[in-house]
Amino acid sequence: VWMAKEIRGKVLFIELIRFFSIQICEKQIHGLISKEIDDMDKTSSLLLVI
């Protein structure tokens, strides 16, 4: 019984880590995309100025 509890705890821990890493990755991807859009806006506004 103790071993089963130990394993279940480890599985839950791994699931938590996976969940958080997915969340963090999504945030980073969103950040990168919005940064690229900002850069594109700056470039297009520079082109408009020229």
N, CA, C and O atoms as a MOPAC input file, in Angstrom:
PM7 MOZYME 1SCF
protein

 N      0.84700 1    -1.20900 1     0.00000 1
 C      0.00000 1     0.00000 1     0.00000 1
 C      0.87400 1     1.24800 1     0.00000 1
 O      0.60300 1     2.21100 1    -0.71700 1
 N      1.93000 1     1.21900 1     0.81600 1
 C      2.80800 1     2.39000 1     0.90000 1
 C      3.45200 1     2.69100 1    -0.44800 1
 O      3.56000 1     3.84900 1    -0.85200 1
 N      3.88200 1     1.62700 1    -1.14300 1
 C      4.50500 1     1.80500 1    -2.45600 1
 C      3.51700 1     2.43400 1    -3.44000 1
 O      3.87700 1     3.33000 1    -4.20400 1
 N      2.28000 1     1.96200 1    -3.41400 1
 C      1.26500 1     2.50100 1    -4.32000 1
 C      1.06400 1     3.99000 1    -4.06100 1
 O      0.94100 1     4.77500 1    -5.00200 1
 N      1.02900 1     4.38100 1    -2.78900 1
 C      0.87800 1     5.80100 1    -2.45200 1
 C      2.05900 1     6.59600 1    -2.98800 1
 O      1.89200 1     7.67900 1    -3.54900 1
 N      3.25400 1     6.04500 1    -2.80600 1
 C      4.47600 1     6.69700 1    -3.26400 1
 C      4.41100 1     6.93500 1    -4.77400 1
 O      4.70500 1     8.02900 1    -5.25500 1
 N      4.02300 1     5.89900 1    -5.50800 1
 C      3.96000 1     5.99500 1    -6.97400 1
 C      2.90500 1     7.01600 1    -7.38700 1
 O      3.13800 1     7.84000 1    -8.27100 1
 N      1.73700 1     6.95300 1    -6.73500 1
 C      0.66500 1     7.89500 1    -7.07700 1
 C      1.13500 1     9.32800 1    -6.84800 1
 O      0.85200 1    10.21300 1    -7.65600 1
 N      1.84800 1     9.55700 1    -5.75400 1
 C      2.37400 1    10.88800 1    -5.46500 1
 C      3.32400 1    11.35600 1    -6.54900 1
 O      3.27600 1    12.51000 1    -6.97600 1
 N      4.19200 1    10.45100 1    -6.99400 1
 C      5.15500 1    10.80700 1    -8.04200 1
 C      4.43600 1    11.14900 1    -9.33700 1
 O      4.78300 1    12.11800 1   -10.01300 1
 N      3.43100 1    10.34600 1    -9.67900 1
 C      2.67400 1    10.59000 1   -10.91400 1
 C      1.99800 1    11.95600 1   -10.85400 1
 O      2.04400 1    12.72000 1   -11.81800 1
 N      1.37200 1    12.25700 1    -9.72400 1
 C      0.72000 1    13.55900 1    -9.56000 1
 C      1.73200 1    14.68700 1    -9.70600 1
 O      1.45500 1    15.70700 1   -10.33800 1
 N      2.90700 1    14.49200 1    -9.11500 1
 C      3.95600 1    15.50700 1    -9.17300 1
 C      4.37900 1    15.75100 1   -10.61900 1
 O      4.53600 1    16.89500 1   -11.04500 1
 N      4.56300 1    14.65600 1   -11.37200 1
 C      4.96500 1    14.77100 1   -12.77900 1
 C      3.87800 1    15.48400 1   -13.57800 1
 O      4.17400 1    16.34400 1   -14.40800 1
 N      2.61600 1    15.12300 1   -13.32400 1
 C      1.50300 1    15.78200 1   -14.01600 1
 C      1.49300 1    17.28300 1   -13.73500 1
 O      1.28100 1    18.08900 1   -14.64100 1
 N      1.72400 1    17.65400 1   -12.47400 1
 C      1.77400 1    19.07500 1   -12.10800 1
 C      2.88200 1    19.78400 1   -12.86600 1
 O      2.67300 1    20.86000 1   -13.42600 1
 N      4.06500 1    19.17400 1   -12.88100 1
 C      5.20600 1    19.78700 1   -13.57700 1
 C      4.87900 1    19.95900 1   -15.05400 1
 O      5.14000 1    21.00900 1   -15.64100 1
 N      4.29800 1    18.90300 1   -15.65300 1
 C      3.95000 1    18.96700 1   -17.07400 1
 C      2.96000 1    20.10600 1   -17.32100 1
 O      3.11200 1    20.88000 1   -18.26500 1
 N      1.93900 1    20.19700 1   -16.45500 1
 C      0.92300 1    21.24500 1   -16.59600 1
 C      1.56200 1    22.62800 1   -16.54400 1
 O      1.27900 1    23.48500 1   -17.38100 1
 N      2.44500 1    22.83900 1   -15.53300 1
 C      3.06900 1    24.15000 1   -15.38900 1
 C      3.98800 1    24.46200 1   -16.56100 1
 O      4.01900 1    25.59700 1   -17.03700 1
 N      4.74000 1    23.46600 1   -17.03300 1
 C      5.65900 1    23.72700 1   -18.13700 1
 C      4.88400 1    24.05900 1   -19.41000 1
 O      5.32700 1    24.88500 1   -20.20800 1
 N      3.73000 1    23.41800 1   -19.60300 1
 C      2.88800 1    23.75200 1   -20.75800 1
 C      2.39200 1    25.19100 1   -20.63200 1
 O      2.42200 1    25.94800 1   -21.60200 1
 N      1.93800 1    25.56600 1   -19.43800 1
 C      1.46200 1    26.93400 1   -19.20300 1
 C      2.56500 1    27.93900 1   -19.51100 1
 O      2.33400 1    28.93200 1   -20.20100 1
 N      3.77200 1    27.67600 1   -18.99400 1
 C      4.89500 1    28.59500 1   -19.17900 1
 C      5.24600 1    28.69000 1   -20.66000 1
 O      5.48100 1    29.78300 1   -21.17500 1
 N      5.28100 1    27.54500 1   -21.34800 1
 C      5.60200 1    27.54100 1   -22.77800 1
 C      4.58400 1    28.36800 1   -23.55400 1
 O      4.95600 1    29.15700 1   -24.42200 1
 N      3.29700 1    28.19100 1   -23.24500 1
 C      2.26400 1    28.95100 1   -23.94200 1
 C      2.45400 1    30.44000 1   -23.72400 1
 O      2.32100 1    31.22600 1   -24.66200 1
 N      2.76600 1    30.84000 1   -22.48400 1
 C      2.98300 1    32.25400 1   -22.20300 1
 C      4.17000 1    32.78200 1   -22.98900 1
 O      4.11000 1    33.88200 1   -23.53900 1
 N      5.25600 1    32.00500 1   -23.04900 1
 C      6.44300 1    32.44300 1   -23.77400 1
 C      6.13800 1    32.57500 1   -25.26000 1
 O      6.57400 1    33.52600 1   -25.90700 1
 N      5.37900 1    31.60900 1   -25.80200 1
 C      5.02700 1    31.66200 1   -27.22100 1
 C      4.17200 1    32.89400 1   -27.49500 1
 O      4.40800 1    33.60800 1   -28.47000 1
 N      3.17600 1    33.15000 1   -26.63900 1
 C      2.34000 1    34.34400 1   -26.80100 1
 C      3.20600 1    35.59600 1   -26.74700 1
 O      3.01700 1    36.51900 1   -27.53900 1
 N      4.15800 1    35.63000 1   -25.81300 1
 C      5.04400 1    36.78000 1   -25.68900 1
 C      5.86400 1    36.97900 1   -26.94700 1
 O      6.01700 1    38.10500 1   -27.42100 1
 N      6.39700 1    35.88500 1   -27.49500 1
 C      7.20700 1    35.97400 1   -28.71000 1
 C      6.36500 1    36.47700 1   -29.87500 1
 O      6.80300 1    37.33400 1   -30.64300 1
 N      5.14500 1    35.93800 1   -30.00300 1
 C      4.27400 1    36.33900 1   -31.11200 1
 C      3.93600 1    37.82400 1   -31.00600 1
 O      4.02100 1    38.55100 1   -31.99600 1
 N      3.55300 1    38.28000 1   -29.80800 1
 C      3.19100 1    39.69200 1   -29.65500 1
 C      4.41200 1    40.57900 1   -29.89200 1
 O      4.28100 1    41.68300 1   -30.42000 1
 N      5.60700 1    40.10200 1   -29.50300 1
 C      6.82700 1    40.87300 1   -29.74000 1
 C      7.07400 1    40.98900 1   -31.24300 1
 O      7.42100 1    42.06300 1   -31.73600 1
 N      6.89500 1    39.88600 1   -31.96900 1
 C      7.09700 1    39.92200 1   -33.41600 1
 C      6.10300 1    40.86900 1   -34.06900 1
 O      6.45800 1    41.60700 1   -34.98800 1
 N      4.85600 1    40.85400 1   -33.59900 1
 C      3.84000 1    41.75700 1   -34.14900 1
 C      4.24100 1    43.20500 1   -33.87800 1
 O      4.10600 1    44.06200 1   -34.75200 1
 N      4.73400 1    43.47900 1   -32.66700 1
 C      5.21100 1    44.82800 1   -32.34100 1
 C      6.32900 1    45.23900 1   -33.28600 1
 O      6.32200 1    46.35200 1   -33.81300 1
 N      7.29200 1    44.34300 1   -33.50500 1
 C      8.40600 1    44.64200 1   -34.40600 1
 C      7.89200 1    44.91900 1   -35.81500 1
 O      8.36400 1    45.83900 1   -36.48400 1
 N      6.91800 1    44.11900 1   -36.26600 1
 C      6.35100 1    44.33200 1   -37.59500 1
 C      5.67700 1    45.69900 1   -37.66700 1
 O      5.82000 1    46.40700 1   -38.66400 1
 N      4.95100 1    46.07100 1   -36.63000 1
 C      4.29500 1    47.37900 1   -36.59200 1
 C      5.33200 1    48.49100 1   -36.68300 1
 O      5.15300 1    49.45300 1   -37.42900 1
 N      6.42200 1    48.35800 1   -35.92000 1
 C      7.47200 1    49.37200 1   -35.95800 1
 C      8.06400 1    49.46900 1   -37.35200 1
 O      8.28100 1    50.56500 1   -37.86700 1
 N      8.32600 1    48.31600 1   -37.96300 1
 C      8.91800 1    48.30900 1   -39.29900 1
 C      7.97900 1    48.96300 1   -40.30700 1
 O      8.40900 1    49.78500 1   -41.11700 1
 N      6.69500 1    48.60000 1   -40.25800 1
 C      5.75200 1    49.16100 1   -41.22300 1
 C      5.57100 1    50.65800 1   -40.99600 1
 O      5.40300 1    51.40700 1   -41.95800 1
 N      5.60200 1    51.10900 1   -39.74000 1
 C      5.46400 1    52.54500 1   -39.49500 1
 C      6.71300 1    53.28100 1   -39.98000 1
 O      6.62300 1    54.41000 1   -40.46300 1
 N      7.87500 1    52.64300 1   -39.85200 1
 C      9.10600 1    53.23900 1   -40.38500 1
 C      9.00500 1    53.35900 1   -41.89800 1
 O      9.38200 1    54.38000 1   -42.47300 1
 N      8.49400 1    52.31100 1   -42.54200 1
 C      8.33900 1    52.33500 1   -43.99300 1
 C      7.35600 1    53.43000 1   -44.39800 1
 O      7.56100 1    54.10300 1   -45.40800 1
 N      6.29700 1    53.61200 1   -43.62100 1
 C      5.31900 1    54.65500 1   -43.91600 1
 C      5.96300 1    56.03100 1   -43.79800 1
 O      5.68300 1    56.92600 1   -44.59500 1
 N      6.83400 1    56.19600 1   -42.79200 1
 C      7.51200 1    57.47900 1   -42.61100 1
 C      8.39800 1    57.76200 1   -43.82100 1
 O      8.44800 1    58.89100 1   -44.30800 1
 N      9.09600 1    56.73400 1   -44.30500 1
 C      9.96600 1    56.90900 1   -45.47400 1
 C      9.08500 1    57.04800 1   -46.70500 1
 O      9.59400 1    57.20700 1   -47.81500 1

